[in-house]
Amino acid sequence: MSSTNGDQRQGGTSALSTHRPLEHDGAVIASARAAARSLSFAAPLHPILVHYTIALTSASLLFEVLGRVLHQPGLSLTGWWTLALGVAATVLTLATGVASRMSLDIGEGTARSYLRLHMALGPTFFGMLVAVAIWRGLLWRTEVPPGWWYLASLAVTSGVMAVQGYAGGELVYRWGAEVEGVVRGLRQRQATTPAPRWPPAPTRSTTRGTSP
């Protein structure tokens, strides 16, 4: 007991030894096999698929700008196919988003305002994405390099996507929409464990004089 208290007094060096096992539905997870058995494949798909929409659309804009500035048709072509994949991914993202909305029960308040914004921008963004994809497809078919007007349209589309993504992030990370067990918390460290001091307190060896 005295050694534990001594470790806590010396800058919280015993903090790592006070971790508690994770819990799942009241059962302690103490091994890899128990963790594997606790996996659930019924997680909402919308937060997963939305990453593909964001990554592919943003990558398309990046490739198109680099292709235009560096005069590299290969980069522009990559931007076109990346955008096409982004449209395909967004179809699934939109469908799973509607399914997620049907399972949400959010009362009036700030969270519902973010939900309204997120739902309103969803079809708006998808319509803009399809429009620029058709535009880009016509340019590809006629072998005309994309101009600055197209790049500006794609940038505005990406901006709408960013605003919608922020609203969705607020729903998940601030209010815990569709987060299972959000009230439980992950109690990995005891609340009584003191945090390490910074800067660390000087030890006895460093306070002694160095002169003979």
Secondary structure, DSSP 8 states (H G I E B T S, - for coil): -HHHHHHHHTTTTTGGGGB--EEETTEEE-SHHHHHHT--S---SHHHHHHHHHHHHHHHHHHHHHHHHHT-HHHHHHHHHHHHHHHHHHHHHHHHHHHHHHH----SSHHHHHHHHHHHHHHHHHHHHHHHHHHHHHHHHTT----HHHHHHHHHHHHHHHHHHHHHHHHHHTT-TT-TTTTT----B-TTS----SS----HHHHS----
